Amino acid sequence: MFKHGVTLRTQFYSLIIAMTFFAFAGSVLSQIYTFRDYLTQQLSSHAQDAAHSLGLSISSMGLDDAIMIETLARTVFDSGYYKEIQYRNLDGELLIDLQHNPVSTVPSWFKRLFVLTAPVKESEVSNGWVAQGTLTVRSHTGLAEQHLYDQAKHILLIALGMFVLAALAIHFILGAILKPLQLIVAQAQAVGRKEFKQNPVKAGTVDLQQVLKALNQMVSNISQVFTEQSGYAEKLMQEAYLDPLTQLPNRRALNEQLAGIQQEAKQQRSKLYVAMLSLPSLHSLNQKHGYAAGDLYVQEAAKQLKQLQTLIPDLHLFRLSGSEFALLTQGDASLASSINSQLEQALRSGDNDYYPEGFGRFVQVLVTPDEQFSHVLSRLDVLQAQDIMFMLNPSSAPEPAELPKGLNHAQWADLLDNLLSDSADFKQMELLLQPILDQQYELLYAEAMIRFNVPDAALNTAEVISMANLLGRGAMLEKRMLSFMLYALSFVRQGPVAINISLPFLQNDALYQWFFEELKAKQAQLPDLMVELAESVVLKMPARVSEFIQQLKQFKVQLVIERFGANLLSLQHIKDLDIDYVKVDRTFTQALHEQNNRFFLLTLTQICHSVGIKVLASCLENHTNVDVCKELHLDGFQGFAIGYPVNFPIDEKIHDANSSNITYTLKAILALYGDTKHVN
């Protein structure tokens, strides 16, 4: 109960209620004891009066009439106030003995707690001046005890009523006093979630009002520093890598990203296609209608390309020059052909008399893994000049040498349906785990990845996902992949492990709900989980992402924004999201020789650290870049220089788990430490 401490409100309430209780309890006890002493005094006084009056009466009646003496004694005794009346002569002989022992209704515990002692009083009976005997009167406490008990209940009821009224008054007073403290706590928690809210400066005490003002000023300063630094970083990044007219990455960005994309395609065994879209009518429009018309022409072309990108999230767009755009995509010839067809259709729809040389011209080449940027552009320029590839001409056809044969749409559909069928098992997928290490080379977490294993088909994961999205099976494939990951990770202990969530997941309400139901049902069997989400997804669905993060936090799942900075847009969105890590895009980590990149990483790290976000570097292929990132104070590192993805063969684990109840620690899987198995 007190594992995380006690709140100040609880301490205040406990202290004041305890003090009030003891004060009222002391008051009640004091009143009861005072009333008991009063009753004891009254019993003593009555007993003494009764003894004297009865003694005088007996003396005046004469001492020889025993019947009359007893009658007088009974007259007093029968009133019920006395327990015992005795009369003894001078020889000690007992002449009158009257005893009274009625049944008391007062609880015994009360009589033991508040003891009433029955006083005994004596009176001398004489005949003239000669003493004849002694009269003894003992008061009966029964009526006094009943009276004391009734009075105690009355006092207690009044005290309880006063206590309740006092408690209500304390509640409202403390509520008014502590409300500013609640606001302070809520504001501090909001800062932890990267929300910079101001509290109204309304407090019942001067001290708390000053604390509220100071905290508001601190939050305002943090927000201002974040805004200024992020604005400066955005400006630097956009000036270096963003085309201001179309808001697309520029030629320099392509130059720095191409090598990384080539390396990724090589690792994933996929083909890389680079295409160039030129706007042949731009010069004519500028001459005839002015440069404003030319700008609208360029923006319309960029709009068409961005619409194509919504269908294929892994499509990379760049503006090379005034009239030229570049498109990069990974996949096979079928995917490249699909992009060609859709782009050709989009460009044809814009072709009219307003564009005298046509709306657009499109060429594409297959890039080799080690081909230089300048050579790629040179080949594209030659094709544009020769006018031999994918012009707006129905008779145009791909060059066989440039577009090698791959799976056609029907074959892709069959392959995906086979992967998604109910009869398909998880043997067609393999789980890969790649470590992310911190500054001390301790394991931060591992990223879980999937590799498809289909006979007679060398499949690249990005290629499969792209084709699934293109053929309307993206959400189904996402569910299949998540099901496999959650199942496979149930054999892993001592995480955390990060899984990737894509745009189709957030767009599908049924899949969204299914995931959280699965997470709730299987959380006890899973290692600590993290979720990686691409920055492009955050920018496309900010409200949905915010809701998704809030639900993840209920399961104590941390969030990583990957490919951070790839979109070269505003950094402000990280301020409003409760995220834990950002993983910088490879554009910056693979071009650390560029001073602008290093300065951007340093600034980004300072910005993120100011709001409690850790910064990770990805795609680090050599230890020199790792050392540079450490000098720039990044918090974690991923890449071949840190550790290769490790295959976790699920078939073997299923067998082990069924036969000997074996689970596998994450560190053991990654071969970082010790044994390869951990037995429960």
C-alpha positions in Angstrom: 0.0 0.0 0.0 2.8 2.4 0.9 5.2 1.0 -1.7 5.3 4.4 -3.5 5.0 6.5 -0.4 2.0 8.5 1.0 0.6 11.6 -0.6 0.7 14.9 1.2 -3.1 15.0 1.2 -3.2 11.6 3.0 -0.7 12.8 5.6 -2.6 16.0 6.3 -5.9 14.2 6.5 -4.5 11.5 8.8 -2.8 14.0 11.1 -5.7 16.3 11.4 -8.3 13.6 11.7 -6.2 11.8 14.4 -5.8 15.0 16.3 -9.5 15.8 16.1 -10.4 12.3 17.1 -8.2 12.4 20.2 -9.5 15.8 21.1 -13.1 14.7 20.9 -12.4 11.4 22.6 -10.7 13.2 25.4 -13.6 15.6 25.7 -16.1 12.7 25.8 -14.1 10.8 28.4 -13.6 14.0 30.5 -17.3 14.7 30.5 -18.2 11.1 31.4 -15.7 11.0 34.3 -16.9 14.4 35.5 -20.5 13.2 35.5 -19.5 10.0 37.3 -17.8 11.9 40.1 -20.9 14.0 40.4 -23.1 10.9 40.7 -20.7 9.4 43.3 -20.9 12.6 45.3 -24.7 12.5 45.0 -24.8 8.9 46.1 -22.7 9.7 49.2 -24.8 12.7 50.1 -28.0 10.8 49.8 -26.7 7.9 51.8 -25.6 10.2 54.6 -28.9 12.1 54.6 -30.9 8.8 54.7 -28.8 7.5 57.6 -29.3 10.6 59.6 -33.0 11.0 59.0 -33.8 7.4 59.6 -31.7 7.4 62.8 -33.6 10.4 64.1 -36.9 8.8 63.2 -36.1 5.6 65.0 -34.8 7.5 68.1 -38.1 9.5 68.2 -40.3 6.5 67.8 -38.7 4.6 70.6 -36.4 1.6 70.5 -38.7 -1.0 71.9 -41.0 -1.3 69.0 -39.1 -3.5 66.5 -41.9 -3.7 64.1 -42.2 0.1 63.8 -38.4 0.4 63.4 -38.4 -2.1 60.5 -41.4 -0.3 58.9 -39.5 3.0 59.0 -36.4 1.4 57.5 -38.4 -0.3 54.7 -40.1 3.0 53.9 -36.6 4.5 53.1 -35.3 1.2 51.6 -38.1 0.7 49.2 -37.3 3.9 47.3 -34.7 1.8 45.4 -31.8 4.1 45.9 -30.2 2.0 48.5 -28.6 -1.5 48.4 -28.4 -2.2 52.1 -29.8 -0.9 55.4 -28.6 -2.6 58.6 -29.2 -1.8 62.3 -27.1 -3.2 65.1 -27.3 -2.8 68.8 -24.4 -2.0 71.0 -23.6 -5.7 71.3 -23.3 -6.0 67.6 -26.4 -8.0 67.2 -28.0 -7.5 63.8 -31.6 -6.4 64.4 -32.5 -5.1 60.9 -31.0 -6.4 57.6 -32.5 -5.2 54.3 -30.7 -6.2 51.0 -31.6 -5.2 47.4 -29.9 -6.8 44.3 -31.8 -5.8 41.2 -30.8 -6.9 37.6 -28.9 -4.1 35.8 -29.3 -3.4 32.1 -26.0 -1.5 31.9 -23.3 -3.4 29.9 -20.7 -5.0 32.1 -17.9 -3.5 30.1 -19.2 0.0 30.8 -19.4 -0.7 34.5 -15.8 -2.0 34.5 -14.6 1.1 32.5 -16.5 3.7 34.6 -16.6 2.2 38.1 -19.1 3.7 40.5 -18.3 2.9 44.2 -21.3 2.6 46.5 -20.7 4.9 49.5 -21.6 3.6 53.0 -22.8 6.0 55.7 -23.5 5.4 59.4 -25.7 7.1 61.9 -25.9 6.6 65.7 -29.2 5.8 67.2 -29.7 7.0 70.8 -32.2 7.2 73.5 -31.7 10.6 74.9 -28.0 10.9 75.5 -27.5 7.2 75.7 -26.4 5.4 72.5 -28.4 2.3 71.6 -27.1 1.2 68.3 -25.7 1.9 64.8 -27.6 2.4 61.6 -25.7 1.6 58.3 -26.9 2.8 54.9 -25.2 1.7 51.6 -26.3 3.4 48.4 -27.3 1.4 45.4 -25.3 2.2 42.2 -27.7 0.6 39.7 -29.8 3.7 39.0 -26.7 5.9 39.0 -25.0 3.5 36.5 -28.0 3.6 34.3 -28.1 7.3 34.4 -24.4 7.5 33.7 -24.7 5.1 30.8 -27.6 7.1 29.2 -25.7 10.4 29.7 -22.6 8.9 28.1 -24.5 7.8 25.0 -26.0 11.3 24.8 -22.5 12.9 25.1 -21.1 10.5 22.5 -23.8 11.3 20.0 -23.2 15.0 20.4 -19.5 14.4 20.0 -19.9 12.3 16.9 -22.1 15.0 15.4 -19.5 17.6 16.2 -16.8 15.3 14.8 -18.6 14.9 11.5 -19.2 18.6 11.2 -15.5 19.3 12.0 -14.4 16.6 9.5 -16.5 18.2 6.8 -15.1 21.6 7.6 -11.5 20.2 7.6 -12.3 18.5 4.2 -13.3 21.8 2.6 -10.6 23.8 4.2 -7.9 21.3 3.2 -9.4 21.0 -0.2 -9.0 24.7 -0.7 -5.5 24.6 0.6 -4.3 21.5 -1.2 -6.0 22.3 -4.6 -3.0 24.3 -5.7 -0.7 21.4 -4.7 -2.8 19.1 -6.9 -2.4 21.6 -9.7 1.3 21.6 -9.1 1.5 17.8 -9.2 -0.7 17.6 -12.4 1.5 20.2 -14.0 4.7 18.4 -13.1 3.2 15.1 -14.5 2.1 17.0 -17.7 5.7 18.2 -18.2 6.8 14.6 -17.9 4.4 13.9 -20.8 5.8 16.8 -22.8 2.7 18.9 -22.2 3.6 22.5 -21.1 0.4 23.8 -19.5 0.0 26.9 -17.3 -1.9 26.7 -14.0 -4.2 29.5 -12.9 -2.4 31.4 -10.0 -5.2 31.0 -7.4 -4.1 29.8 -4.0 -5.4 30.4 -0.5 -1.9 31.1 0.9 0.8 33.4 -0.3 3.4 30.6 -0.1 1.5 28.3 -2.5 0.7 31.2 -4.8 4.4 31.9 -5.1 5.1 28.3 -5.8 2.5 28.2 -8.5 4.0 31.3 -10.1 7.5 29.9 -10.0 6.4 26.6 -11.5 4.4 28.4 -14.3 7.5 30.4 -15.0 9.7 27.3 -15.1 7.3 25.5 -17.5 7.1 28.6 -19.7 10.9 28.7 -19.8 11.2 25.0 -20.8 8.5 25.5 -23.5 10.2 28.6 -24.8 13.6 26.9 -24.9 12.1 23.9 -26.6 10.3 26.1 -29.2 13.4 28.2 -29.9 15.8 25.3 -30.2 13.4 23.2 -32.2 12.7 26.1 -34.5 16.4 26.8 -35.0 17.0 23.1 -35.7 14.1 22.9 -38.1 15.3 26.0 -39.9 18.8 24.6 -40.3 17.5 21.2 -41.4 15.0 22.6 -43.9 17.5 25.1 -45.4 19.9 22.2 -45.9 17.6 19.4 -47.1 14.2 20.7 -47.9 12.8 22.3 -51.1 10.7 25.3 -49.9 8.3 25.3 -52.8 7.2 21.6 -52.6 8.3 20.7 -49.1 10.0 17.7 -50.5 13.6 16.7 -49.7 16.1 18.3 -52.2 19.0 17.0 -54.3 21.4 17.2 -51.3 19.1 15.0 -49.2 19.0 12.4 -52.0 22.8 12.5 -52.3 23.2 11.7 -48.6 20.4 9.2 -48.3 21.1 7.1 -51.4 24.1 5.2 -50.0 22.1 4.2 -46.9 19.1 3.1 -49.0 21.4 1.1 -51.2 22.9 -0.6 -48.2 19.5 -1.4 -46.8 18.3 -2.9 -50.1 21.4 -5.0 -50.2 20.9 -6.3 -46.7 17.3 -7.1 -47.3 18.0 -8.7 -50.7 15.7 -6.3 -52.6 16.1 -4.3 -55.7 16.4 -0.5 -55.7 14.8 1.6 -58.4 15.4 5.3 -58.9 13.1 7.2 -61.2 13.1 10.7 -62.5 10.1 12.8 -63.3 10.7 15.9 -65.5 8.2 18.7 -66.2 8.8 19.5 -69.9 6.3 22.4 -70.1 7.8 24.4 -67.2 9.9 26.7 -69.3 7.0 27.5 -71.6 4.7 28.2 -68.7 7.2 30.5 -67.1 7.6 32.4 -70.4 3.9 32.6 -71.2 2.2 33.0 -67.9 4.9 34.0 -65.5 6.8 32.3 -62.7 3.8 32.0 -60.4 2.1 29.8 -63.0 5.3 27.7 -63.2 5.3 27.3 -59.4 1.8 26.1 -59.4 2.8 23.6 -62.1 5.6 22.3 -59.9 3.3 22.1 -56.8 0.7 20.2 -58.8 3.3 17.6 -59.8 4.5 17.3 -56.2 0.8 16.8 -55.1 0.5 13.9 -57.6 3.6 12.3 -56.3 2.5 12.6 -52.7 -0.8 11.0 -53.5 1.2 8.1 -55.0 3.2 7.9 -51.8 0.1 7.4 -49.7 -0.4 4.1 -51.5 3.2 3.1 -51.2 4.6 4.4 -47.8 8.2 3.2 -48.6 8.3 5.4 -51.7 10.9 8.2 -51.2 10.4 11.5 -53.1 12.9 14.3 -53.8 13.0 17.4 -55.9 16.3 17.5 -57.8 16.0 20.8 -59.6 13.4 23.2 -60.9 11.7 20.8 -63.3 12.9 17.4 -62.0 11.8 15.0 -59.2 13.3 11.7 -58.1 11.5 8.7 -56.8 13.2 5.8 -54.9 11.6 2.5 -54.1 12.6 -1.0 -53.0 11.0 -4.1 -54.4 10.9 -6.2 -57.5 10.0 -5.4 -61.1 6.3 -5.9 -60.3 6.2 -3.2 -57.7 8.2 -0.9 -60.0 5.9 -1.5 -62.8 2.9 -0.8 -60.6 4.4 2.5 -59.6 5.0 3.3 -63.3 1.5 2.5 -64.3 -0.1 4.6 -61.5 2.2 7.5 -62.1 1.7 7.4 -65.8 -2.1 7.4 -65.2 -1.8 10.4 -62.9 0.4 12.3 -65.3 -1.9 11.5 -68.2 -4.9 12.9 -66.4 -3.1 16.3 -66.1 -2.0 16.4 -69.8 -3.9 19.1 -71.7 -3.4 22.1 -73.9 -2.3 24.2 -71.0 1.0 22.2 -71.0 2.3 22.4 -74.5 5.0 19.8 -74.1 2.9 17.5 -71.9 2.5 17.4 -68.1 5.3 15.1 -67.3 7.9 12.7 -68.5 9.0 9.7 -66.5 12.1 7.4 -66.7 13.4 4.8 -64.3 16.6 2.7 -63.7 17.6 -0.2 -61.6 20.4 0.9 -59.3 23.3 -1.4 -58.3 24.3 -1.6 -54.6 27.5 0.3 -55.0 26.6 2.7 -57.8 27.5 6.3 -57.1 24.9 9.1 -57.0 26.4 11.0 -59.9 26.4 7.9 -62.1 22.7 7.2 -61.3 21.8 10.8 -62.3 23.9 10.5 -65.4 22.0 7.4 -66.6 18.7 9.1 -65.9 19.7 12.1 -67.8 20.7 10.0 -70.8 17.4 8.2 -70.8 15.6 11.5 -70.6 17.6 12.8 -73.5 17.0 9.7 -75.6 13.3 9.7 -74.8 13.3 5.8 -74.6 11.7 5.0 -71.2 8.1 5.5 -69.9 7.1 8.7 -71.7 3.5 9.5 -71.9 3.0 7.1 -74.8 0.9 3.9 -74.6 3.4 2.1 -76.7 6.3 2.6 -74.3 7.7 -0.5 -72.6 10.3 -1.2 -70.0 13.8 -2.1 -71.0 14.4 -5.8 -70.2 18.0 -5.0 -68.9 16.7 -2.3 -66.6 13.6 -4.1 -65.2 14.3 -7.7 -64.7 11.3 -10.1 -64.5 9.7 -10.6 -61.1 6.4 -11.8 -59.7 3.4 -10.4 -61.4 0.3 -9.1 -59.6 -1.5 -12.4 -59.7 1.5 -14.3 -58.4 1.9 -11.7 -55.6 -1.7 -12.1 -54.7 -1.4 -15.9 -54.5 1.7 -15.6 -52.4 0.1 -13.2 -50.0 -3.1 -15.2 -49.8 -1.0 -18.3 -48.9 0.8 -16.3 -46.1 -2.5 -15.1 -44.8 -4.6 -18.3 -45.0 -5.9 -19.9 -41.9 -4.1 -23.1 -42.7 -0.7 -21.3 -42.9 1.5 -21.8 -39.9 4.3 -19.5 -38.6 7.0 -21.6 -40.3 6.9 -19.1 -43.2 8.2 -16.3 -40.9 11.4 -15.9 -38.9 11.9 -13.6 -35.9 15.1 -11.5 -35.9 16.3 -9.5 -32.9 18.8 -6.7 -33.2 20.3 -5.1 -30.1 20.3 -1.4 -29.2 23.0 -0.5 -26.7 23.5 2.5 -24.5 26.6 4.7 -23.9 28.1 2.0 -21.6 27.3 -0.7 -24.2 24.6 -2.2 -22.0 21.5 -3.5 -23.6 18.7 -0.9 -23.9 16.3 -3.1 -25.8 16.1 -5.3 -28.9 14.2 -4.5 -32.1 12.1 -7.4 -33.4 12.0 -7.9 -37.1 10.4 -10.4 -39.4 11.9 -12.2 -42.4 9.6 -14.2 -44.7 10.7 -17.7 -45.6 8.8 -18.9 -48.6 10.1 -21.8 -50.7 11.4 -20.8 -54.2 11.0 -17.1 -53.5 13.6 -14.7 -52.1 11.4 -12.2 -50.4 12.3 -8.9 -48.8 10.1 -7.8 -45.9 9.7 -4.3 -47.1 8.8 -5.6 -50.5 6.2 -7.9 -49.1 4.6 -5.2 -47.0 4.6 -2.7 -49.9 2.9 -5.2 -52.2 0.4 -6.1 -49.5 -0.5 -2.5 -49.1 -0.7 -2.1 -52.9 -3.0 -5.1 -53.2 -5.3 -4.2 -50.3 -3.9 -6.8 -47.9 -1.9 -4.5 -45.6 -4.0 -4.8 -42.5 -4.3 -8.6 -42.8 -0.6 -9.0 -43.2 0.0 -6.6 -40.2 -2.2 -8.8 -38.0 -0.5 -11.9 -39.1 3.0 -10.4 -38.4 1.9 -9.1 -35.0 0.3 -12.5 -34.1 3.6 -14.2 -34.9 5.7 -11.7 -32.9 3.5 -11.9 -29.8 3.6 -15.7 -30.0 7.4 -15.9 -30.6 8.1 -13.3 -27.9 6.2 -15.4 -25.3 9.4 -17.6 -25.2 11.6 -14.6 -24.4 12.3 -13.2 -20.9 14.0 -10.2 -19.6 13.2 -7.7 -22.4 12.5 -5.1 -23.4 11.7 -5.9 -27.0 10.4 -3.4 -29.5 7.8 -4.3 -32.2 7.0 -2.1 -35.2 3.6 -0.7 -35.9 2.7 0.6 -39.4 0.1 3.0 -40.9 -2.4 0.3 -41.9 -2.6 -0.8 -38.3 -3.7 2.6 -37.1 -6.1 3.0 -40.0 -7.9 -0.3 -39.2 -10.2 0.0 -36.1 -10.7 -3.8 -35.9 -7.0 -4.5 -35.9 -6.4 -1.7 -33.4 -8.9 -3.2 -31.0 -7.6 -6.7 -31.5 -4.1 -5.7 -30.7 -5.0 -4.3 -27.3 -7.2 -7.3 -26.5 -4.2 -9.6 -27.3 -1.9 -7.4 -25.3 -4.2 -7.6 -22.3 -4.6 -11.3 -22.5 -0.9 -12.1 -23.1 1.0 -9.4 -21.2 1.9 -11.7 -18.3 3.6 -14.1 -20.7 5.5 -11.4 -22.7 8.7 -9.6 -22.0 8.6 -5.9 -21.4 7.4 -4.4 -24.7 8.2 -1.3 -26.6 6.6 0.0 -29.9 8.4 1.7 -32.8 6.4 4.0 -35.0 7.7 5.8 -38.0 7.7 9.6 -38.0 5.7 9.7 -41.2 2.9 7.8 -39.4 2.9 10.4 -36.6 2.6 13.2 -39.1 -0.2 11.6 -41.1 -2.4 10.6 -38.1 -1.4 12.8 -35.1 -4.7 12.4 -33.2 -4.8 8.6 -33.7 -1.2 8.3 -32.6 -1.8 10.4 -29.5 -4.7 8.1 -28.6 -2.6 5.0 -29.4 0.2 6.2 -27.1 -2.2 6.9 -24.2 -3.5 3.3 -24.4 0.0 1.9 -24.6 1.0 3.8 -21.4 -1.8 1.9 -19.6 0.2 -1.3 -20.4 3.5 0.4 -19.4 4.7 0.1 -23.0 7.3 2.7 -24.1 7.2 4.3 -27.5 10.0 5.0 -30.0 9.6 7.3 -33.0 11.9 5.9 -35.7 13.2 7.5 -38.8 13.1 10.7 -37.0 14.0 13.7 -39.1 13.4 11.9 -42.4 10.4 14.1 -43.3 12.4 17.3 -42.6 9.3 18.9 -41.2 8.5 20.4 -37.8 9.9 19.0 -34.6 7.1 20.5 -32.6 5.0 17.2 -32.7 7.4 15.5 -30.3 6.6 18.1 -27.6 2.9 17.1 -27.5 3.4 13.3 -27.5 4.3 11.2 -24.5 7.1 9.4 -26.2 10.3 7.9 -24.6 12.8 7.6 -27.5 13.4 9.1 -31.0 15.5 7.0 -33.4 17.3 9.4 -35.8 17.0 8.7 -39.5 20.0 7.1 -41.2 20.3 10.3 -43.3 22.0 12.0 -40.4 23.9 9.0 -39.0 25.5 8.0 -42.3 26.7 11.5 -43.1 28.3 12.4 -39.8 31.2 13.9 -41.8 28.9 16.8 -42.7 29.1 19.6 -40.1 25.5 20.4 -40.5 24.4 16.9 -39.7 26.6 16.8 -36.6 25.2 20.2 -35.4 21.7 19.1 -36.1 22.2 15.9 -34.0 23.7 17.8 -31.2 20.8 20.3 -31.2 18.2 17.6 -31.5 19.7 15.7 -28.5 19.7 18.9 -26.4 16.0 19.5 -27.4 14.9 16.0 -26.6 16.8 15.8 -23.3 15.2 19.0 -22.2 11.8 17.2 -22.3 13.0 13.8 -21.1 13.3 12.0 -24.4 16.2 9.8 -25.2 17.9 9.9 -28.7 19.0 6.8 -30.5 21.2 6.4 -33.6 20.4 3.8 -36.3 22.3 2.3 -39.1 25.8 2.7 -37.6 28.1 0.6 -39.8 31.5 1.5 -38.2 32.8 2.3 -34.8 34.0 5.7 -35.9 30.4 6.8 -36.3 29.5 5.2 -33.0 32.2 7.3 -31.3 31.0 10.5 -33.0 27.4 9.8 -31.8 28.7 9.2 -28.2 30.5 12.6 -28.4 27.2 14.2 -29.5 25.6 12.7 -26.3 23.2 10.3 -28.1 21.8 7.8 -25.7 21.7 4.5 -27.7 23.2 3.0 -30.8 22.0 0.4 -33.4 23.6 -1.0 -36.5 26.1 -3.6 -37.7 28.9 -1.9 -35.7 26.8 -2.7 -32.6 25.4 -6.1 -33.4 23.8 -8.0 -36.3 20.2 -9.2 -36.2 20.1 -12.6 -34.5 17.7 -15.3 -35.8 15.4 -16.8 -33.1 14.2 -20.0 -34.7 10.7 -20.4 -33.3 10.4 -24.1 -34.3 13.2 -25.1 -32.0 11.8 -23.0 -29.2 8.3 -24.5 -29.4 9.9 -27.9 -29.1 12.0 -26.9 -26.1 9.1 -25.2 -24.4 6.8 -28.2 -24.8 9.4 -30.7 -23.6 11.3 -29.0 -20.8 9.6 -25.7 -20.0 12.5 -23.6 -21.2 12.5 -19.9 -21.9 15.2 -17.8 -23.3 16.6 -14.6 -21.9 17.0 -11.7 -24.3 20.7 -11.2 -23.5 21.3 -14.9 -24.1 19.6 -14.8 -27.5 21.7 -11.9 -28.5 24.8 -13.7 -27.2 25.8 -10.8 -25.1 26.3 -12.7 -21.9 26.6 -16.2 -20.4 24.4 -19.1 -21.1 22.2 -19.6 -24.1 19.2 -20.8 -22.1 17.5 -20.0 -18.9 15.5 -22.8 -17.2 12.5 -21.8 -15.2 
